[in-house]
């Protein structure tokens, strides 16, 4: 597999991996892993080979970061990014994707992700309540 990058000498709208890691709360290792597995590749590379991210890349990373605590897999994260792209394309005046071909369209897949996120959040809330109960019991000892 051949990967091509745009080489950028200096562009103030591009962010180096360290700044992106700090801004998103994701580690450098995680960002490199996402690049290696193809979940989110940086939009460009500097002449020295450093990863450079756009503001759009950062927004996508923030979406991924929000999925992590809910236990979504890398495959699910990648699919949700595709859904976001498809919905963005629809909003730009393109035809709906998959609406009439027997496959769930982007809106249907988004609804499934919303339902899954709500269910996973409720599960986390139940676990948090149990943790609070444990802490209260420990304080009474």
N, C-alpha and C positions, 0 to 999 in steps of 0.2 A: 504494500500500500504506500503510495507516494503522497506526502502531505506538502502542500505549498503554502507559504506565508508571504504576506506583504511585508517588505522591509521598510522601516520608517526611521529616518535619521533623528528627527526631534519633532514631536507633535504634542502640544500641551493638552490636547483632548484625550491622549492615550495615557493609561496608567500602568506603571510597573507592578509586577506581581506582589512586591512587598506592601505597596500602598493599597492594593486590592485586598490583600490578606487582612491588613489592619482594618480596613473599612467594612469588610464583610464578616469578620470574626472567624474566617476559615484559615486553616494553617497553610503554609507554603506547600507542605507535603500534599495536603488535600487538593489544592489548586493544580499541582503538577499531576496528581492522579486523575483528576477530572479531564485534564488535557490528554493524558496517555490513553485513557479508555474511551475518549471521544465524547464524553458527556458535555463538556464545554471547552472548546479550544479557544485560546486567545485570538483576537482578530488580526494581530500582527506580531512581528518580531522586530526588535531593534537590529541595527547593523551588527551588533555584538551578539545577537541571538537571544536576547532577553525577551520574555513574554510581555506583550503589551495588550492591555484590555481597554475596550471602549466603555462608555457609560452604559450602553445597552448590555454589554457583557456583565458588568457589575450588577445590573438589575436582574439578569438571569441567574447570577450566582446567589443573589439574595433570595430569589424564589426557591432555588435548590436548598439553601440553608434553612429556610422555613419548613421544608419537607422532611429534613433529617430527623428532628425529634419525634416526628410522627411515624417513623419507621418505614418510609417509602424506599423501595429499592432503587438502585441506579437506573434500571430499565424503566421503572415508573417515572422517575425524575426526567429521563430523556423523553418519554412519551408526553409528559405534561409540557415540556418545552416545545415539542412539536405541535401540541394543541394550541399553545399560546401563539406560535407562529401562524398556524392555520387561521385562528381567530383574528389575528392582526391582518392577515391577507384578506380575509372577508371584510374587515372594516375598511380596507383600502379599496374596496369595490370589486374584488375578485369573487368568483362564484363560491358557494359553500362547498366544502370538501366532504365527500362521502355521504352527502345528505340523502341520495336516492339510490345508492348502489347496494343496499343490504348491509352495509357496514355502518356502525355508529359514526355520525359526523362529529366534528370538533365540539359542538355544543353538548352532544350526548356524552362524549368522553369527559368533558369538563364537569358535567353534572355528576358523573360517577366519581370523579376525584373529589368534588365538594362533599359528597356523601361519605366517602372513605375518610376524608380529613375530619369531618364532624364526628364520625364514629370513633376514630383514633383519639381525638381530643377528649371525648367523653371518657374513654378508657383511662387516659392520663389523669383526668380530673378525679376519677375513682381512686386511682393509685395515690394521688396527692392527698386525698382525704384520709386514706389508710396511713400514710406517712405522718400526717398531722396527729392522728390518733396515737400512733406509736410514740411520737415525741411527747405528747401530753402525758401518756402513761409513764414514760421514763422520767419526766420532771416530778411526778408524784412519788417516785421511789425514794 
